[in-house]
Amino acid sequence: MNLIGVVVSFGALLALSVCAPVEMDVETDLVSYESVQGQEMYRFKYETSDGQFREEVGMLVNVGTPEQELMLVGMYGYKSQDGTMVMVMYTSGKKGYRARTVTKNAWNAELGKKALLTLLAG
């Protein structure tokens, strides 16, 4: 297994370990999934019917030099039991793993969507 495969597997396990608790009697379906793997990069994203999502891009930088490293940028999120949307944006590289969590209550999220649709409609 190559380095990118190991990192993708580790990242998936990490995301699963920090996701919100899932009620066992609720069925969740995969709504969308996309995965692209290149020689020095990968990208994937998915979304489930209960509002969970994840997107990540990983790339090798400074390839062939002593400074070669794998850099990751991504985000994941879910809707909590009280309707609050929780989104975690993260980066990882030589400086370590850094994450920022943003929350938005469902009412404000819907209001923002409606405002955006109104602006787009013109």
Contacts in CASP RR format, 6 or more apart in sequence:
PFRMAT RR
TARGET T0000
AUTHOR 0000-0000-0000
METHOD contacts of the structure
MODEL  1
MNLIGVVVSFGALLALSVCAPVEMDVETDLVSYESVQGQEMYRFKYETSD
GQFREEVGMLVNVGTPEQELMLVGMYGYKSQDGTMVMVMYTSGKKGYRAR
TVTKNAWNAELGKKALLTLLAG
1 9 0 8 1.000
3 60 0 8 1.000
3 70 0 8 1.000
4 37 0 8 1.000
4 41 0 8 1.000
4 42 0 8 1.000
4 58 0 8 1.000
4 60 0 8 1.000
4 70 0 8 1.000
5 42 0 8 1.000
7 58 0 8 1.000
7 70 0 8 1.000
7 72 0 8 1.000
8 42 0 8 1.000
8 44 0 8 1.000
8 56 0 8 1.000
11 56 0 8 1.000
15 54 0 8 1.000
15 76 0 8 1.000
18 88 0 8 1.000
19 52 0 8 1.000
19 76 0 8 1.000
19 78 0 8 1.000
20 52 0 8 1.000
20 78 0 8 1.000
20 80 0 8 1.000
20 81 0 8 1.000
20 86 0 8 1.000
22 28 0 8 1.000
22 50 0 8 1.000
26 50 0 8 1.000
28 48 0 8 1.000
28 49 0 8 1.000
28 50 0 8 1.000
28 52 0 8 1.000
29 48 0 8 1.000
29 49 0 8 1.000
30 46 0 8 1.000
30 47 0 8 1.000
30 48 0 8 1.000
30 49 0 8 1.000
31 46 0 8 1.000
31 47 0 8 1.000
31 48 0 8 1.000
31 49 0 8 1.000
32 45 0 8 1.000
32 46 0 8 1.000
32 47 0 8 1.000
33 44 0 8 1.000
33 45 0 8 1.000
33 46 0 8 1.000
34 43 0 8 1.000
34 44 0 8 1.000
34 45 0 8 1.000
34 46 0 8 1.000
35 42 0 8 1.000
35 43 0 8 1.000
35 44 0 8 1.000
36 42 0 8 1.000
36 43 0 8 1.000
36 44 0 8 1.000
40 59 0 8 1.000
40 60 0 8 1.000
40 63 0 8 1.000
41 57 0 8 1.000
41 58 0 8 1.000
41 59 0 8 1.000
41 60 0 8 1.000
42 56 0 8 1.000
42 57 0 8 1.000
42 58 0 8 1.000
42 59 0 8 1.000
43 55 0 8 1.000
43 56 0 8 1.000
43 57 0 8 1.000
43 58 0 8 1.000
44 54 0 8 1.000
44 55 0 8 1.000
44 56 0 8 1.000
45 53 0 8 1.000
45 54 0 8 1.000
45 55 0 8 1.000
45 56 0 8 1.000
46 53 0 8 1.000
46 54 0 8 1.000
47 53 0 8 1.000
50 78 0 8 1.000
50 79 0 8 1.000
51 77 0 8 1.000
51 78 0 8 1.000
51 79 0 8 1.000
52 76 0 8 1.000
52 77 0 8 1.000
52 78 0 8 1.000
52 79 0 8 1.000
53 75 0 8 1.000
53 76 0 8 1.000
53 77 0 8 1.000
53 78 0 8 1.000
54 74 0 8 1.000
54 75 0 8 1.000
54 76 0 8 1.000
54 77 0 8 1.000
55 74 0 8 1.000
55 75 0 8 1.000
55 76 0 8 1.000
56 72 0 8 1.000
56 73 0 8 1.000
56 74 0 8 1.000
56 75 0 8 1.000
57 72 0 8 1.000
57 73 0 8 1.000
57 74 0 8 1.000
58 70 0 8 1.000
58 71 0 8 1.000
58 72 0 8 1.000
58 73 0 8 1.000
59 70 0 8 1.000
59 71 0 8 1.000
60 68 0 8 1.000
60 69 0 8 1.000
60 70 0 8 1.000
60 71 0 8 1.000
61 67 0 8 1.000
61 68 0 8 1.000
61 69 0 8 1.000
61 70 0 8 1.000
61 71 0 8 1.000
62 68 0 8 1.000
62 69 0 8 1.000
69 93 0 8 1.000
69 94 0 8 1.000
70 93 0 8 1.000
71 91 0 8 1.000
71 92 0 8 1.000
71 93 0 8 1.000
72 90 0 8 1.000
72 91 0 8 1.000
72 92 0 8 1.000
72 93 0 8 1.000
73 90 0 8 1.000
73 91 0 8 1.000
74 89 0 8 1.000
74 90 0 8 1.000
74 91 0 8 1.000
75 87 0 8 1.000
75 88 0 8 1.000
75 89 0 8 1.000
75 90 0 8 1.000
76 87 0 8 1.000
76 88 0 8 1.000
77 85 0 8 1.000
77 86 0 8 1.000
77 87 0 8 1.000
77 88 0 8 1.000
78 85 0 8 1.000
78 86 0 8 1.000
79 85 0 8 1.000
79 86 0 8 1.000
79 106 0 8 1.000
80 86 0 8 1.000
82 105 0 8 1.000
83 105 0 8 1.000
83 106 0 8 1.000
84 103 0 8 1.000
84 104 0 8 1.000
84 105 0 8 1.000
84 106 0 8 1.000
85 103 0 8 1.000
85 104 0 8 1.000
85 105 0 8 1.000
85 106 0 8 1.000
85 109 0 8 1.000
86 101 0 8 1.000
86 102 0 8 1.000
86 103 0 8 1.000
87 101 0 8 1.000
87 102 0 8 1.000
87 103 0 8 1.000
87 104 0 8 1.000
88 99 0 8 1.000
88 100 0 8 1.000
88 101 0 8 1.000
88 102 0 8 1.000
89 99 0 8 1.000
89 100 0 8 1.000
89 102 0 8 1.000
90 97 0 8 1.000
90 98 0 8 1.000
90 99 0 8 1.000
90 100 0 8 1.000
91 97 0 8 1.000
91 98 0 8 1.000
92 98 0 8 1.000
END
